[in-house]
Amino acid sequence: MYLSEAIDSFIGHSRARGLEPSTIDNLRQPLTRGLEAWGDLPMQDISSHHMDQLFACNQYKPRTQNLYIGALRQFFRWAHHTGIRVGDDPTFGWRARKVEREDRVRIPVERFPDLLDAAGSARDRMVVAIGLYTFMRGSEIQLLRVNSVNFSGGVIHMRRQKTKEDDSMPICLELREELVRWLSFYRQNCGNEDLRPTWFLTPSKGPNTYRKDRATGEYVQVPGERLRPWTQVSHPYEIAKKAMHSIGYPSVKNEGIHTLRRSGARALFDSLKAQGEDQALLIVGSMLGHKDTKVTAHYIGLQVERERRNQRFTGERLFPDMPKTRGLRAI
């Protein structure tokens, strides 16, 4: 079997397993890069030499290279178990490279009001508020409907995309105020009719409309939003990036809704710790949908605690109540 045929079969197998489209894209990309670098050769002819060729021709960053190696290893194992002839494991000897920890942007809680005010519209402000106060991912915000909000129960129902689990997030007072304001605007925008339960909570907006100015003869934009309740908001991460940029944060790749998640989660953790809550990390992890507190600690940036540790104890006694030692006696 040739490489292109095997790739098509593998992608079809991945779809049959019910993998997410984004996961399938992540599997397909390194295989496509391999096909471009090696040509459409028989599977049994692929060797570790071809892996060397692939990564020598492309200077991938450590994180990307690790993802590529993982996807290629999965592909060749699948081929072996399905009876497709493959030579020695081409990925043998390839190990994950160390990924340097990056300092990710976290917006301090003092700037949350500025960030909300910087959102370009009422709809965008609601997207930012949900990100800050529920720590939802962008794909989870997109799926929220009007009937996801349960004021009487004090929760907002959601579907976690990564784990395929339903959850009910608490509606804190800050979020309740934002929701009440937004739903009132939403209703007015739709002609003061009752909002339909199945309408999207943060819908897309229609194209801008323009009218001709009688005095100048120029076309000017008609103010206001034109909501499309039946269509979900697209690219919520762009909404977050735009609001962040407006208050002085540079537009950086991979910053957006996850920045709101990290910022809100870290602010909550600090608040709970200040209140003496021993289970602060577990609570924040449950809000984020994490099952492992190590993931939560890394996500919210608890390496900052090392700096606080050093500032607290450098030049100070570690155990103030311990009797002082007499030291060495001179001989």
Beta strands, then each sheet from edge to edge (+ up, - down):
strand 1: 149-150
strand 2: 155-160
strand 3: 165-170
strand 4: 203-205
strand 5: 210-212
strand 6: 219-221
strand 7: 227-232
sheet 1: 1+ 2- 3+
sheet 2: 4+ 7-
sheet 3: 5+ 6-
end
